Amino acid sequence: MIRKFKSKLSIKVFLITSMLMVACCTITYLCIAHFAPYIYSYDLAEVEELADMLSEELSNIPKEEVQYFIQGYSDILAKQYNDEFAFHIFQSSGKEIALQDLNYFTGNQIDDYKSTDTREYKVSFEDSAETYILLLAKNTNKESQVVIALQKTLPILSIVILSVSVIVAFFYTWYMTKPIKKISKLSKQMADMDFSGLCPTNRTDEIGVLSYSLNDLSKKLAAALSELQEANEKLQADIDMERRLEKQRVEFFAAASHELKTPITIIKGQLQGMLYEVGRYKDRETYLAQSLEVTDTLEKMVQELLTISRLDTPGYTCNKHRLDFGKLISDRLIMYEDLFMQKDLSVEKSISPEVYVLGDIQLLQKVLDNLFGNASAYSEAGNQIIVKLWKEAEKTNFTIENTGAHIPDENIPKLFEAFYRVDQSRNRQTGGTGLGLYIVKTILDLHGAEIKIANTVQGVSVFVQF
């Protein structure tokens, strides 16, 4: 419980304020009680007659009986005049004598009573020649009536003081701690990385300045955190991209090593067989031609690897110009007419005139060569190659469809991977290097174009959109 009180600012302020209020009221009460004057009911003139009588009688009695006479008159003062006055006896030197025994001194001087209304009478006793002074003065020991009144009202006054102290302390505590509680709540939210809350700034004192500063700090931290998160996300995306690229490079070079190893092994075996004239390799003319064919394939693969290496170089940019894409397609189709005729393939084309794109003519030519080459390689004799080019909604669309062909649906997503061929036997007669579509996809990515391959009712269609 004590630890809880220590951790609550409102409780501390409430208790301290209450104690201060009670302490101030108590000090005020004690000061009033101490310094409050007594209100006398009688004047000194009303008592002078009694003092005259006493002074006359003292001259006619011995010293031993003086104390009894004075005590009797003192009793009369107490009864008739509410003990508001008192008699004092002094030697002529001014020293006060005790009324109970005239042989002893009280230690007081006559000047100690001169501050109040007094009457002095010089007296001498019957059996003494020494002169004494009889002093009538107000009773300074009389208890103040104000103090009596305060004592009577002390229980009620205590309750009032306590109640007022609690009420004042409550409202004072509420006024002082309400904005601080809000600031504390906001600081906890900020500690939990929540910067959505704001402190009220309708005050102009130090608390208002603190609220405004905390709001400003919250906004700046929120902005900094947002920027940091964005930078973090971007950095993480760059790291993920770098990892994917690194993985692709590793996989690419692993596949390239495997692909290059096969033709090299074939050429080496054939050359060794011909060199040592082993068995069938004695027919050098036949196997030299085969070795040359394998070498051509190897050369083509190396050229494609060099192309890929150049395209994948960081910071590589292609040399783009505004070119007539329809004319480029028509020119490349003319180059492939003999190949299409050899395979007994007919070509149907629908090319819109003056369709321009922004691109690198050499790279786009390589794209068309790969696509036309694939269409020729994977189409059976007697089928048709349909080429279309048209403009629609600020986009250039280009399709090549070769009829009579079909690609298993599960293989289509993998066609743009390096060294991937639908023919799993990797026969060079039924498939190329497996790099053609990978190069096509890389070039089109550099041009911001999309490519899709899909089976149609008639065959296989390649769709390119700039």
Secondary structure by P-SEA (a helix, b strand, c coil): caaaaaacaaaaaaaaaaaaaaaaaaaaaaaaaaabbbbbccccccaaaaaaaaaaaaaaccccaaaaaaaaaaaaaaaccccccbbbbbcccbbbbbcccccccccccccccccccbbbbbbbcccccbbbbbbbbcccccccaaaaaaaaaaaaaaaaaaaaaaaaaaaaaaaccaaaaaaaaaaaaaaacccccccccccccaaaaaaaaaaaaaaaaaaaaaaaaaaaaaaaaaaaaaaaaaaaaaaaaaaaaaaaaaaaaaaaaaaaaaaaccccccaaaaaaaaaaaaaaaaaaaaaaaaaaaaaaccccccccccccaaaaaaaaaaaaaaaaaaabbbbbbbbbccccccccaaaaaaaaaaaaaaaaaaccccbbbbbbbbccccbbbbbbbbccccccccccccccccccccccccccccccccaaaaaaaaaaaaacbbbbbbbccccbbbbbcc
